[in-house]
Amino acid sequence: MSHAPRHQCIVYDGSATQSLPRLATAIQQHINEQYRCLYLHSPAMVTEMGSLLRIGGTDVTQLVTQGRLVLSSECDHLIDGRFHSDCMVTMLKNAVNEALEDGYRGLFATGDMSWEFGPEKDFSKLVEYEWQLEELFREQPALSGICQYHVDTLPAKVLREGLLTHPALYLNATLSRLNPYYVRPKAFTSHPLNTAALDTAIRDLCKMPEALMLRALPPGYLL
């Protein structure tokens, strides 16, 4: 089977913990495939992820000690509380290289966009950041990841931009789809922003079960 692009996003609403089961399964899957896994979120969500992995039978303490699993709420990519995309991308680039040097197949990373952008929540550089990420994914075949877009914590404009800048949509650990709304960077500035269609797609992503998603989206790739 063909594989979906490695730069994916998950869009969800409701409690912040709703995304955890799907992401925990993805983390465990990549650990089993000899990837180092990096989960980036707030301290509370890091604790929740650790607990969920333990409930699923994962020895979190051992994996963290070994360096196979990194659960982090560190904000080293923020400078004076402000988000700097160059710092974040450099951090991820170094993390991929370190994973390879340590003998892993690569790095799987997932982070919450609201948390990554820090307390000021200045999302003016979001599109630029996602394009930088896409370039990093192209340069680093050992990198795969999921950007988390929580509808309840992000402005509508940010959600639309997030949908437009990801080649694939993540549904669960065994199913992803090509994103029919994805716009390549060179075409982005001239692309009409059909906000009604994008808002509908975002609502559908939040409420649709996987089976309905398969009917709603055009043919894509299955993992």
Backbone hydrogen bonds, N-H to C=O, Kabsch-Sander energy under -0.5 kcal/mol:
donor,donor_aa,acceptor,acceptor_aa,energy
8,Q,6,R,-0.9
8,Q,145,G,-2.0
9,C,168,A,-1.4
10,I,147,C,-2.4
12,Y,149,Y,-1.9
18,Q,15,S,-1.9
19,S,16,A,-0.7
20,L,17,T,-1.0
23,L,19,S,-2.1
24,A,20,L,-3.2
25,T,21,P,-1.9
26,A,22,R,-1.8
27,I,23,L,-2.6
28,Q,24,A,-2.6
29,Q,25,T,-2.4
30,H,26,A,-2.3
31,I,27,I,-2.4
32,N,28,Q,-2.3
33,E,29,Q,-1.1
34,Q,31,I,-1.7
35,Y,30,H,-2.5
36,R,106,G,-2.5
37,C,68,R,-2.5
38,L,108,F,-2.9
39,Y,70,V,-3.0
40,L,38,L,-0.5
40,L,110,T,-2.7
41,H,39,Y,-0.5
41,H,72,S,-2.0
46,V,42,S,-2.5
47,T,43,P,-2.1
48,E,44,A,-2.0
49,M,45,M,-2.7
50,G,46,V,-2.3
51,S,47,T,-2.2
52,L,48,E,-2.5
53,L,49,M,-2.5
54,R,50,G,-2.0
55,I,51,S,-2.3
56,G,52,L,-1.6
57,G,54,R,-1.9
58,T,53,L,-2.6
60,V,58,T,-1.7
63,L,59,D,-2.3
64,V,60,V,-2.8
65,T,61,T,-2.2
66,Q,62,Q,-2.4
67,G,63,L,-1.0
68,R,63,L,-1.8
69,L,63,L,-1.4
70,V,37,C,-2.9
71,L,69,L,-0.5
72,S,39,Y,-2.9
72,S,70,V,-0.6
78,L,75,C,-1.9
79,I,82,R,-2.6
80,D,78,L,-0.5
82,R,79,I,-1.7
84,H,77,H,-1.0
88,M,84,H,-1.9
89,V,85,S,-2.9
90,T,86,D,-2.4
91,M,87,C,-2.2
92,L,88,M,-2.1
93,K,89,V,-2.6
94,N,90,T,-2.6
95,A,91,M,-2.0
96,V,92,L,-2.3
97,N,93,K,-2.1
98,E,94,N,-2.6
99,A,95,A,-2.1
100,L,96,V,-2.2
101,E,97,N,-2.5
102,D,98,E,-1.8
103,G,100,L,-1.5
104,Y,99,A,-2.5
105,R,34,Q,-3.0
106,G,34,Q,-0.5
107,L,142,A,-2.1
108,F,36,R,-2.9
109,A,107,L,-0.5
109,A,144,S,-2.2
110,T,38,L,-2.4
111,G,146,I,-1.2
112,D,40,L,-1.6
113,M,148,Q,-2.4
116,E,112,D,-2.6
117,F,113,M,-1.8
118,G,115,W,-1.8
120,E,81,G,-0.8
121,K,117,F,-0.5
121,K,118,G,-1.1
122,D,117,F,-0.6
123,F,121,K,-1.0
126,L,123,F,-1.8
129,Y,125,K,-2.6
130,E,126,L,-2.7
131,W,127,V,-2.3
132,Q,128,E,-2.2
133,L,129,Y,-2.5
134,E,130,E,-2.5
135,E,131,W,-2.2
136,L,132,Q,-2.1
137,F,133,L,-2.7
138,R,134,E,-1.8
139,E,135,E,-2.0
140,Q,136,L,-2.3
143,L,140,Q,-2.0
144,S,107,L,-2.3
145,G,6,R,-2.5
146,I,109,A,-1.7
147,C,8,Q,-2.7
148,Q,111,G,-2.8
149,Y,10,I,-3.0
149,Y,147,C,-0.6
150,H,148,Q,-0.6
151,V,12,Y,-3.0
151,V,149,Y,-0.7
153,T,150,H,-1.8
154,L,150,H,-0.8
154,L,151,V,-0.6
159,L,155,P,-1.9
160,R,156,A,-2.2
161,E,157,K,-2.4
162,G,158,V,-2.6
163,L,159,L,-2.2
164,L,160,R,-2.0
165,T,161,E,-1.3
166,H,163,L,-0.7
168,A,7,H,-1.1
169,L,177,R,-3.0
170,Y,9,C,-2.8
171,L,169,L,-0.5
171,L,175,L,-1.9
172,N,175,L,-2.0
175,L,172,N,-1.2
177,R,169,L,-2.2
179,N,167,P,-2.7
182,Y,179,N,-1.5
183,V,164,L,-2.9
187,A,184,R,-1.4
188,F,184,R,-0.8
188,F,185,P,-1.1
189,T,185,P,-0.6
191,H,187,A,-0.5
191,H,188,F,-1.2
194,N,192,P,-1.3
195,T,193,L,-1.7
198,L,194,N,-2.2
199,D,195,T,-2.9
200,T,196,A,-2.0
201,A,197,A,-2.2
202,I,198,L,-2.4
203,R,199,D,-2.3
204,D,200,T,-2.5
205,L,201,A,-2.4
206,C,202,I,-1.5
207,K,203,R,-1.8
208,M,204,D,-2.6
213,M,209,P,-2.2
214,L,210,E,-2.0
215,R,211,A,-1.0
216,A,212,L,-1.9
217,L,213,M,-2.3
